Amino acid sequence: MAGTTDDAVDDPTDAAAMDESTVDAHIDALIEEGVLAHDESTDEITTTEDFEHRRHVYLDTYLDVDEAEFHESVAEAFGLGSADAAAERVEDLGISRGEFATYLALSAHLDGYGVDERSQMAGIVVEVGPESPVPEALDELDDATWAAFVADHDRAVVTVWKRRCDPCEAMKAEIDDVLAALPDDAAVAGLDGERCPEFCRENEVNAAPAVAVFEDGGLLAAETGRQRPEPLGERVAELYGAD
């Protein structure tokens, strides 16, 4: 991993402290390096597919390691003196495993940039993310918000989507009919399965599209694969015990 004691930084993921010119310079560099893409017709900036493939290798590695191994990895990557020091830094700064995985993916992707630069770039990339596969008709959740959404509604349906997924696209084409088929008293939202590994792991969702049905904060069932509107509505009603 990158980093030595001399490379240690105060905040390895802080993008908020950068001035506008620094942010713009980093974005230009990330576009040139193939990490970000700029759609000139919409002025939208997203991460590239190539970088997302690389990032998910690190996400798959670090989301499931225990705390001791995570802190040791942070200490090594950022040149901290010990795992205990890394644990304090992680707690003080609220460094997530997703942010750390992004930093490592950038370190593997980029050459010629120092720890400070890669750290700042990681903060930008985390904020940008890839183009969302979630239909516009749905409010979008993520790993930081789905639990509150489920807890705030007696009945909740969370749909899971993925890029480059033909069954997802087919189901999205019927999204209005899907929403009409679901119970009126169920709150419905969507999330990007590739960017929400914690949701997928906790709710045993291993494919997309998927529909996770919750009641009183608990998961009743997660149905994977393309769902036709009418059968899906009947299945959800059955789960909720409708007559």
Summary of the structure (lengths in Angstrom):
residues: 243
radius of gyration: 20.1
end to end distance: 58.0
largest distance: 67.1
contacts: 733
relative contact order: 0.12
helix: 50%
strand: 15%
